[in-house]
Amino acid sequence: MIDTSAIKPHMPVVCSKGGQFAVVDHLEGDASIKLRKDETGQHHFIPTSWVTSVDDKVHVDRSGDRAIREWNTAPVTRQQRSEEASAATDPTHTERVRSQQSSKTDRS
């Protein structure tokens, strides 16, 4: 488990290949890292569950391209973090959640 208290504002965020793709703005609760605004003025959030280590940088478990595709414009909730953990141990979990979400949408 990563000590999230070691994550500080202005730390570079680097991908699994070592390249920097963001800078920490601050921690948002215990489940998200708010990143500094991008060139369009938008903040993004990544889950703390992506963090593999913290030294003078925050290291995450995926490539920069993948991280950028998967980051959010809202903080990660505890429920999303729980679902992510379930998906990591049960490969069919994500498909079941998507199916349930589709069913709810279809009934609306």
C-alpha positions in Angstrom: 0.0 0.0 0.0 1.3 3.4 -1.0 1.6 6.2 1.7 -0.4 8.8 -0.1 0.8 11.4 2.5 4.1 11.4 0.6 2.3 12.9 -2.5 2.8 16.6 -2.5 1.7 19.5 -4.7 3.9 20.2 -7.7 5.4 16.7 -7.9 5.8 15.3 -11.4 3.6 12.3 -12.3 5.5 9.8 -14.4 4.2 6.8 -16.4 5.5 3.2 -16.3 7.9 4.1 -19.1 9.4 7.0 -17.0 8.0 9.9 -18.9 6.2 12.7 -17.2 2.6 13.3 -18.3 1.3 15.5 -15.5 2.0 17.4 -12.3 0.2 17.0 -9.0 -2.1 19.9 -7.9 -3.1 18.2 -4.7 -4.7 15.1 -3.2 -8.5 15.0 -3.4 -9.8 12.9 -0.5 -8.1 9.5 -0.1 -8.9 8.1 -3.6 -7.8 10.8 -6.1 -5.0 12.9 -7.2 -6.0 16.2 -8.7 -3.6 17.2 -11.5 -2.7 20.7 -12.5 -4.6 22.2 -15.4 -3.7 21.1 -18.9 -3.1 23.4 -21.8 -6.9 23.8 -22.2 -7.4 24.9 -18.6 -8.9 21.6 -17.5 -8.1 19.8 -14.3 -7.9 16.0 -14.4 -8.0 13.3 -11.7 -6.3 10.0 -11.4 -7.0 7.3 -8.7 -4.4 6.8 -6.1 -4.7 3.1 -6.9 -2.6 3.7 -10.0 0.4 4.8 -7.9 3.1 2.3 -7.6 5.7 4.4 -5.7 6.5 7.9 -4.6 9.9 9.4 -4.3 10.6 12.8 -5.8 8.0 11.8 -8.4 4.6 10.0 -8.4 5.0 6.8 -10.4 1.9 5.2 -11.9 1.3 1.7 -13.3 0.4 2.6 -16.9 1.8 4.3 -19.9 1.3 8.1 -20.2 -1.0 7.6 -23.3 -3.2 5.1 -21.4 -3.3 7.3 -18.2 -4.4 10.3 -20.3 -7.1 8.2 -22.0 -8.3 6.9 -18.6 -8.1 10.0 -16.4 -11.3 11.7 -15.2 -12.5 15.3 -15.0 -14.1 14.5 -11.6 -12.6 12.9 -8.5 -12.6 9.1 -8.1 -15.2 8.0 -5.5 -14.7 5.3 -2.9 -17.3 3.2 -4.9 -15.3 3.5 -8.1 -12.1 2.5 -6.2 -13.9 -0.5 -4.8 -15.2 -1.5 -8.2 -11.7 -1.1 -9.7 -10.3 -3.4 -7.0 -13.0 -6.0 -7.7 -12.2 -5.8 -11.4 -8.5 -6.5 -10.7 -9.4 -9.7 -9.0 -12.4 -10.7 -11.2 -11.9 -10.1 -14.9 -15.7 -10.5 -15.6 -16.6 -7.7 -13.0 -16.2 -4.8 -15.4 -18.4 -6.4 -18.0 -21.1 -7.1 -15.3 -21.0 -3.5 -14.2 -21.3 -2.2 -17.7 -24.1 -4.6 -18.4 -25.9 -3.4 -15.2 -25.4 0.2 -16.3 -26.7 -0.5 -19.7 -29.8 -2.1 -18.3 -30.5 0.9 -16.1 -30.1 3.2 -19.1 -32.4 1.0 -21.3 -35.1 1.2 -18.6 -35.0 5.0 -18.4 
